[in-house]
Amino acid sequence: MARVAGRNVAISWIAGVLCAGVVLALVWFSMPIVPVMASFVGDALRSALP
């Protein structure tokens, strides 16, 4: 990360950890739909390809 004048390293770390936590939470909440999407894509490919 480039050092920019006026930026606090501690606040940058806190913001980075919070952002990573939000991304991980979104991935965790989206995990139950993975088998449904795999089934949907598989069915779509089977019906589209002869």
mmCIF entry with sequence, helices, sheets and N, C-alpha, C, O atoms, coordinates in Angstrom:
data_MODEL
# 
_entry.id   MODEL 
# 
_entity.id                         1 
_entity.type                       polymer 
_entity.pdbx_number_of_molecules   1 
# 
_entity_poly.entity_id                      1 
_entity_poly.type                           'polypeptide(L)' 
_entity_poly.nstd_linkage                   no 
_entity_poly.nstd_monomer                   no 
_entity_poly.pdbx_seq_one_letter_code       MARVAGRNVAISWIAGVLCAGVVLALVWFSMPIVPVMASFVGDALRSALP 
_entity_poly.pdbx_seq_one_letter_code_can   MARVAGRNVAISWIAGVLCAGVVLALVWFSMPIVPVMASFVGDALRSALP 
_entity_poly.pdbx_strand_id                 A 
# 
loop_
_entity_poly_seq.entity_id 
_entity_poly_seq.num 
_entity_poly_seq.mon_id 
_entity_poly_seq.hetero 
1 1  MET n 
1 2  ALA n 
1 3  ARG n 
1 4  VAL n 
1 5  ALA n 
1 6  GLY n 
1 7  ARG n 
1 8  ASN n 
1 9  VAL n 
1 10 ALA n 
1 11 ILE n 
1 12 SER n 
1 13 TRP n 
1 14 ILE n 
1 15 ALA n 
1 16 GLY n 
1 17 VAL n 
1 18 LEU n 
1 19 CYS n 
1 20 ALA n 
1 21 GLY n 
1 22 VAL n 
1 23 VAL n 
1 24 LEU n 
1 25 ALA n 
1 26 LEU n 
1 27 VAL n 
1 28 TRP n 
1 29 PHE n 
1 30 SER n 
1 31 MET n 
1 32 PRO n 
1 33 ILE n 
1 34 VAL n 
1 35 PRO n 
1 36 VAL n 
1 37 MET n 
1 38 ALA n 
1 39 SER n 
1 40 PHE n 
1 41 VAL n 
1 42 GLY n 
1 43 ASP n 
1 44 ALA n 
1 45 LEU n 
1 46 ARG n 
1 47 SER n 
1 48 ALA n 
1 49 LEU n 
1 50 PRO n 
# 
_struct_asym.id          A 
_struct_asym.entity_id   1 
# 
loop_
_struct_conf.conf_type_id 
_struct_conf.id 
_struct_conf.pdbx_PDB_helix_id 
_struct_conf.beg_label_comp_id 
_struct_conf.beg_label_asym_id 
_struct_conf.beg_label_seq_id 
_struct_conf.pdbx_beg_PDB_ins_code 
_struct_conf.end_label_comp_id 
_struct_conf.end_label_asym_id 
_struct_conf.end_label_seq_id 
_struct_conf.pdbx_end_PDB_ins_code 
_struct_conf.beg_auth_comp_id 
_struct_conf.beg_auth_asym_id 
_struct_conf.beg_auth_seq_id 
_struct_conf.end_auth_comp_id 
_struct_conf.end_auth_asym_id 
_struct_conf.end_auth_seq_id 
_struct_conf.pdbx_PDB_helix_class 
_struct_conf.details 
_struct_conf.pdbx_PDB_helix_length 
HELX_P HELX_P1 AA1 VAL A 9  ? SER A 30 ? VAL A 9  SER A 30 1 ? 22 
HELX_P HELX_P2 AA2 MET A 31 ? ILE A 33 ? MET A 31 ILE A 33 5 ? 3  
HELX_P HELX_P3 AA3 VAL A 34 ? ALA A 48 ? VAL A 34 ALA A 48 1 ? 15 
# 
_struct_conf_type.id          HELX_P 
_struct_conf_type.criteria    ? 
_struct_conf_type.reference   ? 
# 
loop_
_atom_site.group_PDB 
_atom_site.id 
_atom_site.type_symbol 
_atom_site.label_atom_id 
_atom_site.label_alt_id 
_atom_site.label_comp_id 
_atom_site.label_asym_id 
_atom_site.label_entity_id 
_atom_site.label_seq_id 
_atom_site.pdbx_PDB_ins_code 
_atom_site.Cartn_x 
_atom_site.Cartn_y 
_atom_site.Cartn_z 
_atom_site.occupancy 
_atom_site.B_iso_or_equiv 
_atom_site.pdbx_formal_charge 
_atom_site.auth_seq_id 
_atom_site.auth_comp_id 
_atom_site.auth_asym_id 
_atom_site.auth_atom_id 
_atom_site.pdbx_PDB_model_num 
ATOM 1   N N  . MET A 1 1  ? 0.852   -1.172  0.000   1.00 0.00 ? 1  MET A N  1 
ATOM 2   C CA . MET A 1 1  ? 0.000   0.000   0.000   1.00 0.00 ? 1  MET A CA 1 
ATOM 3   C C  . MET A 1 1  ? 0.898   1.235   0.000   1.00 0.00 ? 1  MET A C  1 
ATOM 4   O O  . MET A 1 1  ? 1.855   1.325   0.770   1.00 0.00 ? 1  MET A O  1 
ATOM 5   N N  . ALA A 1 2  ? 0.580   2.157   -0.855  1.00 0.00 ? 2  ALA A N  1 
ATOM 6   C CA . ALA A 1 2  ? 1.384   3.383   -0.939  1.00 0.00 ? 2  ALA A CA 1 
ATOM 7   C C  . ALA A 1 2  ? 1.094   4.274   0.266   1.00 0.00 ? 2  ALA A C  1 
ATOM 8   O O  . ALA A 1 2  ? -0.040  4.366   0.738   1.00 0.00 ? 2  ALA A O  1 
ATOM 9   N N  . ARG A 1 3  ? 2.128   4.913   0.739   1.00 0.00 ? 3  ARG A N  1 
ATOM 10  C CA . ARG A 1 3  ? 1.955   5.838   1.865   1.00 0.00 ? 3  ARG A CA 1 
ATOM 11  C C  . ARG A 1 3  ? 1.487   7.182   1.321   1.00 0.00 ? 3  ARG A C  1 
ATOM 12  O O  . ARG A 1 3  ? 2.156   7.791   0.486   1.00 0.00 ? 3  ARG A O  1 
ATOM 13  N N  . VAL A 1 4  ? 0.349   7.634   1.796   1.00 0.00 ? 4  VAL A N  1 
ATOM 14  C CA . VAL A 1 4  ? -0.214  8.913   1.384   1.00 0.00 ? 4  VAL A CA 1 
ATOM 15  C C  . VAL A 1 4  ? -0.202  9.824   2.606   1.00 0.00 ? 4  VAL A C  1 
ATOM 16  O O  . VAL A 1 4  ? -0.552  9.405   3.709   1.00 0.00 ? 4  VAL A O  1 
ATOM 17  N N  . ALA A 1 5  ? 0.197   11.049  2.402   1.00 0.00 ? 5  ALA A N  1 
ATOM 18  C CA . ALA A 1 5  ? 0.261   12.000  3.519   1.00 0.00 ? 5  ALA A CA 1 
ATOM 19  C C  . ALA A 1 5  ? -1.120  12.170  4.145   1.00 0.00 ? 5  ALA A C  1 
ATOM 20  O O  . ALA A 1 5  ? -2.118  12.330  3.443   1.00 0.00 ? 5  ALA A O  1 
ATOM 21  N N  . GLY A 1 6  ? -1.159  12.131  5.466   1.00 0.00 ? 6  GLY A N  1 
ATOM 22  C CA . GLY A 1 6  ? -2.413  12.335  6.177   1.00 0.00 ? 6  GLY A CA 1 
ATOM 23  C C  . GLY A 1 6  ? -3.173  11.062  6.474   1.00 0.00 ? 6  GLY A C  1 
ATOM 24  O O  . GLY A 1 6  ? -4.207  11.113  7.139   1.00 0.00 ? 6  GLY A O  1 
ATOM 25  N N  . ARG A 1 7  ? -2.694  9.911   6.000   1.00 0.00 ? 7  ARG A N  1 
ATOM 26  C CA . ARG A 1 7  ? -3.375  8.652   6.263   1.00 0.00 ? 7  ARG A CA 1 
ATOM 27  C C  . ARG A 1 7  ? -2.821  8.022   7.524   1.00 0.00 ? 7  ARG A C  1 
ATOM 28  O O  . ARG A 1 7  ? -1.610  8.008   7.744   1.00 0.00 ? 7  ARG A O  1 
ATOM 29  N N  . ASN A 1 8  ? -3.701  7.509   8.338   1.00 0.00 ? 8  ASN A N  1 
ATOM 30  C CA . ASN A 1 8  ? -3.309  6.841   9.562   1.00 0.00 ? 8  ASN A CA 1 
ATOM 31  C C  . ASN A 1 8  ? -3.248  5.339   9.287   1.00 0.00 ? 8  ASN A C  1 
ATOM 32  O O  . ASN A 1 8  ? -4.225  4.751   8.823   1.00 0.00 ? 8  ASN A O  1 
ATOM 33  N N  . VAL A 1 9  ? -2.109  4.722   9.570   1.00 0.00 ? 9  VAL A N  1 
ATOM 34  C CA . VAL A 1 9  ? -1.923  3.307   9.279   1.00 0.00 ? 9  VAL A CA 1 
ATOM 35  C C  . VAL A 1 9  ? -2.890  2.442   10.095  1.00 0.00 ? 9  VAL A C  1 
ATOM 36  O O  . VAL A 1 9  ? -3.413  1.450   9.588   1.00 0.00 ? 9  VAL A O  1 
ATOM 37  N N  . ALA A 1 10 ? -3.125  2.810   11.335  1.00 0.00 ? 10 ALA A N  1 
ATOM 38  C CA . ALA A 1 10 ? -4.024  2.024   12.188  1.00 0.00 ? 10 ALA A CA 1 
ATOM 39  C C  . ALA A 1 10 ? -5.448  2.039   11.634  1.00 0.00 ? 10 ALA A C  1 
ATOM 40  O O  . ALA A 1 10 ? -6.110  1.002   11.589  1.00 0.00 ? 10 ALA A O  1 
ATOM 41  N N  . ILE A 1 11 ? -5.911  3.198   11.219  1.00 0.00 ? 11 ILE A N  1 
ATOM 42  C CA . ILE A 1 11 ? -7.269  3.294   10.657  1.00 0.00 ? 11 ILE A CA 1 
ATOM 43  C C  . ILE A 1 11 ? -7.352  2.514   9.350   1.00 0.00 ? 11 ILE A C  1 
ATOM 44  O O  . ILE A 1 11 ? -8.372  1.885   9.067   1.00 0.00 ? 11 ILE A O  1 
ATOM 45  N N  . SER A 1 12 ? -6.294  2.550   8.557   1.00 0.00 ? 12 SER A N  1 
ATOM 46  C CA . SER A 1 12 ? -6.282  1.790   7.305   1.00 0.00 ? 12 SER A CA 1 
ATOM 47  C C  . SER A 1 12 ? -6.383  0.299   7.582   1.00 0.00 ? 12 SER A C  1 
ATOM 48  O O  . SER A 1 12 ? -7.112  -0.410  6.889   1.00 0.00 ? 12 SER A O  1 
ATOM 49  N N  . TRP A 1 13 ? -5.659  -0.186  8.590   1.00 0.00 ? 13 TRP A N  1 
ATOM 50  C CA . TRP A 1 13 ? -5.736  -1.597  8.940   1.00 0.00 ? 13 TRP A CA 1 
ATOM 51  C C  . TRP A 1 13 ? -7.123  -1.972  9.439   1.00 0.00 ? 13 TRP A C  1 
ATOM 52  O O  . TRP A 1 13 ? -7.654  -3.018  9.067   1.00 0.00 ? 13 TRP A O  1 
ATOM 53  N N  . ILE A 1 14 ? -7.707  -1.138  10.265  1.00 0.00 ? 14 ILE A N  1 
ATOM 54  C CA . ILE A 1 14 ? -9.051  -1.420  10.791  1.00 0.00 ? 14 ILE A CA 1 
ATOM 55  C C  . ILE A 1 14 ? -10.064 -1.465  9.646   1.00 0.00 ? 14 ILE A C  1 
ATOM 56  O O  . ILE A 1 14 ? -10.905 -2.362  9.587   1.00 0.00 ? 14 ILE A O  1 
ATOM 57  N N  . ALA A 1 15 ? -9.978  -0.495  8.741   1.00 0.00 ? 15 ALA A N  1 
ATOM 58  C CA . ALA A 1 15 ? -10.899 -0.476  7.601   1.00 0.00 ? 15 ALA A CA 1 
ATOM 59  C C  . ALA A 1 15 ? -10.685 -1.695  6.712   1.00 0.00 ? 15 ALA A C  1 
ATOM 60  O O  . ALA A 1 15 ? -11.652 -2.274  6.218   1.00 0.00 ? 15 ALA A O  1 
ATOM 61  N N  . GLY A 1 16 ? -9.439  -2.091  6.504   1.00 0.00 ? 16 GLY A N  1 
ATOM 62  C CA . GLY A 1 16 ? -9.154  -3.271  5.688   1.00 0.00 ? 16 GLY A CA 1 
ATOM 63  C C  . GLY A 1 16 ? -9.695  -4.545  6.306   1.00 0.00 ? 16 GLY A C  1 
ATOM 64  O O  . GLY A 1 16 ? -10.243 -5.396  5.606   1.00 0.00 ? 16 GLY A O  1 
ATOM 65  N N  . VAL A 1 17 ? -9.542  -4.680  7.617   1.00 0.00 ? 17 VAL A N  1 
ATOM 66  C CA . VAL A 1 17 ? -10.055 -5.869  8.303   1.00 0.00 ? 17 VAL A CA 1 
ATOM 67  C C  . VAL A 1 17 ? -11.579 -5.890  8.269   1.00 0.00 ? 17 VAL A C  1 
ATOM 68  O O  . VAL A 1 17 ? -12.178 -6.948  8.077   1.00 0.00 ? 17 VAL A O  1 
ATOM 69  N N  . LEU A 1 18 ? -12.205 -4.745  8.451   1.00 0.00 ? 18 LEU A N  1 
ATOM 70  C CA . LEU A 1 18 ? -13.672 -4.688  8.375   1.00 0.00 ? 18 LEU A CA 1 
ATOM 71  C C  . LEU A 1 18 ? -14.171 -5.026  6.975   1.00 0.00 ? 18 LEU A C  1 
ATOM 72  O O  . LEU A 1 18 ? -15.154 -5.752  6.827   1.00 0.00 ? 18 LEU A O  1 
ATOM 73  N N  . CYS A 1 19 ? -13.511 -4.513  5.959   1.00 0.00 ? 19 CYS A N  1 
ATOM 74  C CA . CYS A 1 19 ? -13.913 -4.820  4.581   1.00 0.00 ? 19 CYS A CA 1 
ATOM 75  C C  . CYS A 1 19 ? -13.737 -6.303  4.288   1.00 0.00 ? 19 CYS A C  1 
ATOM 76  O O  . CYS A 1 19 ? -14.602 -6.916  3.662   1.00 0.00 ? 19 CYS A O  1 
ATOM 77  N N  . ALA A 1 20 ? -12.630 -6.883  4.732   1.00 0.00 ? 20 ALA A N  1 
ATOM 78  C CA . ALA A 1 20 ? -12.420 -8.312  4.532   1.00 0.00 ? 20 ALA A CA 1 
ATOM 79  C C  . ALA A 1 20 ? -13.485 -9.114  5.273   1.00 0.00 ? 20 ALA A C  1 
ATOM 80  O O  . ALA A 1 20 ? -13.954 -10.133 4.765   1.00 0.00 ? 20 ALA A O  1 
ATOM 81  N N  . GLY A 1 21 ? -13.871 -8.673  6.455   1.00 0.00 ? 21 GLY A N  1 
ATOM 82  C CA . GLY A 1 21 ? -14.919 -9.348  7.206   1.00 0.00 ? 21 GLY A CA 1 
ATOM 83  C C  . GLY A 1 21 ? -16.261 -9.297  6.494   1.00 0.00 ? 21 GLY A C  1 
ATOM 84  O O  . GLY A 1 21 ? -17.002 -10.281 6.487   1.00 0.00 ? 21 GLY A O  1 
ATOM 85  N N  . VAL A 1 22 ? -16.572 -8.165  5.903   1.00 0.00 ? 22 VAL A N  1 
ATOM 86  C CA . VAL A 1 22 ? -17.835 -8.042  5.159   1.00 0.00 ? 22 VAL A CA 1 
ATOM 87  C C  . VAL A 1 22 ? -17.826 -8.977  3.950   1.00 0.00 ? 22 VAL A C  1 
ATOM 88  O O  . VAL A 1 22 ? -18.820 -9.650  3.675   1.00 0.00 ? 22 VAL A O  1 
ATOM 89  N N  . VAL A 1 23 ? -16.709 -9.019  3.230   1.00 0.00 ? 23 VAL A N  1 
ATOM 90  C CA . VAL A 1 23 ? -16.614 -9.904  2.064   1.00 0.00 ? 23 VAL A CA 1 
ATOM 91  C C  . VAL A 1 23 ? -16.748 -11.363 2.499   1.00 0.00 ? 23 VAL A C  1 
ATOM 92  O O  . VAL A 1 23 ? -17.463 -12.132 1.858   1.00 0.00 ? 23 VAL A O  1 
ATOM 93  N N  . LEU A 1 24 ? -16.077 -11.749 3.569   1.00 0.00 ? 24 LEU A N  1 
ATOM 94  C CA . LEU A 1 24 ? -16.186 -13.128 4.054   1.00 0.00 ? 24 LEU A CA 1 
ATOM 95  C C  . LEU A 1 24 ? -17.602 -13.455 4.519   1.00 0.00 ? 24 LEU A C  1 
ATOM 96  O O  . LEU A 1 24 ? -18.082 -14.568 4.304   1.00 0.00 ? 24 LEU A O  1 
ATOM 97  N N  . ALA A 1 25 ? -18.267 -12.503 5.150   1.00 0.00 ? 25 ALA A N  1 
ATOM 98  C CA . ALA A 1 25 ? -19.652 -12.733 5.569   1.00 0.00 ? 25 ALA A CA 1 
ATOM 99  C C  . ALA A 1 25 ? -20.568 -12.922 4.360   1.00 0.00 ? 25 ALA A C  1 
ATOM 100 O O  . ALA A 1 25 ? -21.457 -13.774 4.380   1.00 0.00 ? 25 ALA A O  1 
ATOM 101 N N  . LEU A 1 26 ? -20.355 -12.137 3.320   1.00 0.00 ? 26 LEU A N  1 
ATOM 102 C CA . LEU A 1 26 ? -21.174 -12.294 2.115   1.00 0.00 ? 26 LEU A CA 1 
ATOM 103 C C  . LEU A 1 26 ? -20.923 -13.645 1.446   1.00 0.00 ? 26 LEU A C  1 
ATOM 104 O O  . LEU A 1 26 ? -21.858 -14.277 0.954   1.00 0.00 ? 26 LEU A O  1 
ATOM 105 N N  . VAL A 1 27 ? -19.675 -14.085 1.426   1.00 0.00 ? 27 VAL A N  1 
ATOM 106 C CA . VAL A 1 27 ? -19.368 -15.411 0.870   1.00 0.00 ? 27 VAL A CA 1 
ATOM 107 C C  . VAL A 1 27 ? -20.023 -16.495 1.718   1.00 0.00 ? 27 VAL A C  1 
ATOM 108 O O  . VAL A 1 27 ? -20.584 -17.450 1.181   1.00 0.00 ? 27 VAL A O  1 
ATOM 109 N N  . TRP A 1 28 ? -19.956 -16.351 3.042   1.00 0.00 ? 28 TRP A N  1 
ATOM 110 C CA . TRP A 1 28 ? -20.566 -17.334 3.940   1.00 0.00 ? 28 TRP A CA 1 
ATOM 111 C C  . TRP A 1 28 ? -22.082 -17.418 3.722   1.00 0.00 ? 28 TRP A C  1 
ATOM 112 O O  . TRP A 1 28 ? -22.645 -18.512 3.695   1.00 0.00 ? 28 TRP A O  1 
ATOM 113 N N  . PHE A 1 29 ? -22.736 -16.274 3.569   1.00 0.00 ? 29 PHE A N  1 
ATOM 114 C CA . PHE A 1 29 ? -24.185 -16.276 3.382   1.00 0.00 ? 29 PHE A CA 1 
ATOM 115 C C  . PHE A 1 29 ? -24.591 -16.784 2.003   1.00 0.00 ? 29 PHE A C  1 
ATOM 116 O O  . PHE A 1 29 ? -25.717 -17.252 1.830   1.00 0.00 ? 29 PHE A O  1 
ATOM 117 N N  . SER A 1 30 ? -23.707 -16.703 1.027   1.00 0.00 ? 30 SER A N  1 
ATOM 118 C CA . SER A 1 30 ? -24.056 -17.155 -0.323  1.00 0.00 ? 30 SER A CA 1 
ATOM 119 C C  . SER A 1 30 ? -23.753 -18.637 -0.541  1.00 0.00 ? 30 SER A C  1 
ATOM 120 O O  . SER A 1 30 ? -24.114 -19.183 -1.583  1.00 0.00 ? 30 SER A O  1 
ATOM 121 N N  . MET A 1 31 ? -23.107 -19.293 0.404   1.00 0.00 ? 31 MET A N  1 
ATOM 122 C CA . MET A 1 31 ? -22.741 -20.698 0.220   1.00 0.00 ? 31 MET A CA 1 
ATOM 123 C C  . MET A 1 31 ? -23.934 -21.646 0.041   1.00 0.00 ? 31 MET A C  1 
ATOM 124 O O  . MET A 1 31 ? -23.802 -22.595 -0.731  1.00 0.00 ? 31 MET A O  1 
ATOM 125 N N  . PRO A 1 32 ? -25.066 -21.463 0.682   1.00 0.00 ? 32 PRO A N  1 
ATOM 126 C CA . PRO A 1 32 ? -26.175 -22.411 0.492   1.00 0.00 ? 32 PRO A CA 1 
ATOM 127 C C  . PRO A 1 32 ? -26.729 -22.424 -0.938  1.00 0.00 ? 32 PRO A C  1 
ATOM 128 O O  . PRO A 1 32 ? -27.362 -23.407 -1.323  1.00 0.00 ? 32 PRO A O  1 
ATOM 129 N N  . ILE A 1 33 ? -26.519 -21.390 -1.724  1.00 0.00 ? 33 ILE A N  1 
ATOM 130 C CA . ILE A 1 33 ? -27.066 -21.347 -3.074  1.00 0.00 ? 33 ILE A CA 1 
ATOM 131 C C  . ILE A 1 33 ? -26.155 -22.037 -4.081  1.00 0.00 ? 33 ILE A C  1 
ATOM 132 O O  . ILE A 1 33 ? -26.559 -22.230 -5.228  1.00 0.00 ? 33 ILE A O  1 
ATOM 133 N N  . VAL A 1 34 ? -24.943 -22.412 -3.692  1.00 0.00 ? 34 VAL A N  1 
ATOM 134 C CA . VAL A 1 34 ? -23.981 -23.014 -4.632  1.00 0.00 ? 34 VAL A CA 1 
ATOM 135 C C  . VAL A 1 34 ? -24.515 -24.314 -5.241  1.00 0.00 ? 34 VAL A C  1 
ATOM 136 O O  . VAL A 1 34 ? -24.448 -24.454 -6.462  1.00 0.00 ? 34 VAL A O  1 
ATOM 137 N N  . PRO A 1 35 ? -25.039 -25.271 -4.474  1.00 0.00 ? 35 PRO A N  1 
ATOM 138 C CA . PRO A 1 35 ? -25.562 -26.485 -5.116  1.00 0.00 ? 35 PRO A CA 1 
ATOM 139 C C  . PRO A 1 35 ? -26.741 -26.209 -6.053  1.00 0.00 ? 35 PRO A C  1 
ATOM 140 O O  . PRO A 1 35 ? -26.879 -26.861 -7.087  1.00 0.00 ? 35 PRO A O  1 
ATOM 141 N N  . VAL A 1 36 ? -27.574 -25.258 -5.695  1.00 0.00 ? 36 VAL A N  1 
ATOM 142 C CA . VAL A 1 36 ? -28.714 -24.910 -6.544  1.00 0.00 ? 36 VAL A CA 1 
ATOM 143 C C  . VAL A 1 36 ? -28.228 -24.313 -7.868  1.00 0.00 ? 36 VAL A C  1 
ATOM 144 O O  . VAL A 1 36 ? -28.742 -24.650 -8.935  1.00 0.00 ? 36 VAL A O  1 
ATOM 145 N N  . MET A 1 37 ? -27.241 -23.432 -7.789  1.00 0.00 ? 37 MET A N  1 
ATOM 146 C CA . MET A 1 37 ? -26.701 -22.830 -9.014  1.00 0.00 ? 37 MET A CA 1 
ATOM 147 C C  . MET A 1 37 ? -25.988 -23.868 -9.869  1.00 0.00 ? 37 MET A C  1 
ATOM 148 O O  . MET A 1 37 ? -26.093 -23.835 -11.095 1.00 0.00 ? 37 MET A O  1 
ATOM 149 N N  . ALA A 1 38 ? -25.265 -24.785 -9.242  1.00 0.00 ? 38 ALA A N  1 
ATOM 150 C CA . ALA A 1 38 ? -24.592 -25.844 -10.005 1.00 0.00 ? 38 ALA A CA 1 
ATOM 151 C C  . ALA A 1 38 ? -25.610 -26.710 -10.726 1.00 0.00 ? 38 ALA A C  1 
ATOM 152 O O  . ALA A 1 38 ? -25.403 -27.080 -11.882 1.00 0.00 ? 38 ALA A O  1 
ATOM 153 N N  . SER A 1 39 ? -26.698 -27.032 -10.062 1.00 0.00 ? 39 SER A N  1 
ATOM 154 C CA . SER A 1 39 ? -27.762 -27.810 -10.699 1.00 0.00 ? 39 SER A CA 1 
ATOM 155 C C  . SER A 1 39 ? -28.396 -27.040 -11.845 1.00 0.00 ? 39 SER A C  1 
ATOM 156 O O  . SER A 1 39 ? -28.651 -27.604 -12.909 1.00 0.00 ? 39 SER A O  1 
ATOM 157 N N  . PHE A 1 40 ? -28.652 -25.760 -11.634 1.00 0.00 ? 40 PHE A N  1 
ATOM 158 C CA . PHE A 1 40 ? -29.261 -24.929 -12.666 1.00 0.00 ? 40 PHE A CA 1 
ATOM 159 C C  . PHE A 1 40 ? -28.368 -24.831 -13.897 1.00 0.00 ? 40 PHE A C  1 
ATOM 160 O O  . PHE A 1 40 ? -28.839 -24.984 -15.024 1.00 0.00 ? 40 PHE A O  1 
ATOM 161 N N  . VAL A 1 41 ? -27.085 -24.578 -13.682 1.00 0.00 ? 41 VAL A N  1 
ATOM 162 C CA . VAL A 1 41 ? -26.146 -24.463 -14.802 1.00 0.00 ? 41 VAL A CA 1 
ATOM 163 C C  . VAL A 1 41 ? -26.000 -25.799 -15.502 1.00 0.00 ? 41 VAL A C  1 
ATOM 164 O O  . VAL A 1 41 ? -25.944 -25.844 -16.731 1.00 0.00 ? 41 VAL A O  1 
ATOM 165 N N  . GLY A 1 42 ? -25.937 -26.877 -14.759 1.00 0.00 ? 42 GLY A N  1 
ATOM 166 C CA . GLY A 1 42 ? -25.833 -28.201 -15.365 1.00 0.00 ? 42 GLY A CA 1 
ATOM 167 C C  . GLY A 1 42 ? -27.042 -28.520 -16.216 1.00 0.00 ? 42 GLY A C  1 
ATOM 168 O O  . GLY A 1 42 ? -26.896 -29.025 -17.329 1.00 0.00 ? 42 GLY A O  1 
ATOM 169 N N  . ASP A 1 43 ? -28.243 -28.233 -15.714 1.00 0.00 ? 43 ASP A N  1 
ATOM 170 C CA . ASP A 1 43 ? -29.465 -28.481 -16.483 1.00 0.00 ? 43 ASP A CA 1 
ATOM 171 C C  . ASP A 1 43 ? -29.507 -27.616 -17.731 1.00 0.00 ? 43 ASP A C  1 
ATOM 172 O O  . ASP A 1 43 ? -29.904 -28.081 -18.799 1.00 0.00 ? 43 ASP A O  1 
ATOM 173 N N  . ALA A 1 44 ? -29.101 -26.367 -17.601 1.00 0.00 ? 44 ALA A N  1 
ATOM 174 C CA . ALA A 1 44 ? -29.095 -25.464 -18.756 1.00 0.00 ? 44 ALA A CA 1 
ATOM 175 C C  . ALA A 1 44 ? -28.111 -25.944 -19.816 1.00 0.00 ? 44 ALA A C  1 
ATOM 176 O O  . ALA A 1 44 ? -28.420 -25.907 -21.007 1.00 0.00 ? 44 ALA A O  1 
ATOM 177 N N  . LEU A 1 45 ? -26.942 -26.390 -19.400 1.00 0.00 ? 45 LEU A N  1 
ATOM 178 C CA . LEU A 1 45 ? -25.971 -26.897 -20.380 1.00 0.00 ? 45 LEU A CA 1 
ATOM 179 C C  . LEU A 1 45 ? -26.421 -28.187 -21.022 1.00 0.00 ? 45 LEU A C  1 
ATOM 180 O O  . LEU A 1 45 ? -26.199 -28.403 -22.214 1.00 0.00 ? 45 LEU A O  1 
ATOM 181 N N  . ARG A 1 46 ? -27.061 -29.058 -20.235 1.00 0.00 ? 46 ARG A N  1 
ATOM 182 C CA . ARG A 1 46 ? -27.544 -30.321 -20.811 1.00 0.00 ? 46 ARG A CA 1 
ATOM 183 C C  . ARG A 1 46 ? -28.655 -30.067 -21.826 1.00 0.00 ? 46 ARG A C  1 
ATOM 184 O O  . ARG A 1 46 ? -28.740 -30.775 -22.830 1.00 0.00 ? 46 ARG A O  1 
ATOM 185 N N  . SER A 1 47 ? -29.493 -29.088 -21.587 1.00 0.00 ? 47 SER A N  1 
ATOM 186 C CA . SER A 1 47 ? -30.593 -28.824 -22.522 1.00 0.00 ? 47 SER A CA 1 
ATOM 187 C C  . SER A 1 47 ? -30.122 -27.991 -23.725 1.00 0.00 ? 47 SER A C  1 
ATOM 188 O O  . SER A 1 47 ? -30.733 -28.061 -24.791 1.00 0.00 ? 47 SER A O  1 
ATOM 189 N N  . ALA A 1 48 ? -29.057 -27.214 -23.573 1.00 0.00 ? 48 ALA A N  1 
ATOM 190 C CA . ALA A 1 48 ? -28.581 -26.372 -24.673 1.00 0.00 ? 48 ALA A CA 1 
ATOM 191 C C  . ALA A 1 48 ? -27.704 -27.146 -25.628 1.00 0.00 ? 48 ALA A C  1 
ATOM 192 O O  . ALA A 1 48 ? -27.721 -26.895 -26.833 1.00 0.00 ? 48 ALA A O  1 
ATOM 193 N N  . LEU A 1 49 ? -26.935 -28.086 -25.104 1.00 0.00 ? 49 LEU A N  1 
ATOM 194 C CA . LEU A 1 49 ? -26.026 -28.854 -25.959 1.00 0.00 ? 49 LEU A CA 1 
ATOM 195 C C  . LEU A 1 49 ? -26.667 -30.179 -26.338 1.00 0.00 ? 49 LEU A C  1 
ATOM 196 O O  . LEU A 1 49 ? -27.154 -30.909 -25.474 1.00 0.00 ? 49 LEU A O  1 
ATOM 197 N N  . PRO A 1 50 ? -26.668 -30.486 -27.622 1.00 0.00 ? 50 PRO A N  1 
ATOM 198 C CA . PRO A 1 50 ? -27.324 -31.756 -28.051 1.00 0.00 ? 50 PRO A CA 1 
ATOM 199 C C  . PRO A 1 50 ? -26.565 -33.005 -27.648 1.00 0.00 ? 50 PRO A C  1 
ATOM 200 O O  . PRO A 1 50 ? -27.003 -34.117 -27.944 1.00 0.00 ? 50 PRO A O  1 
# 
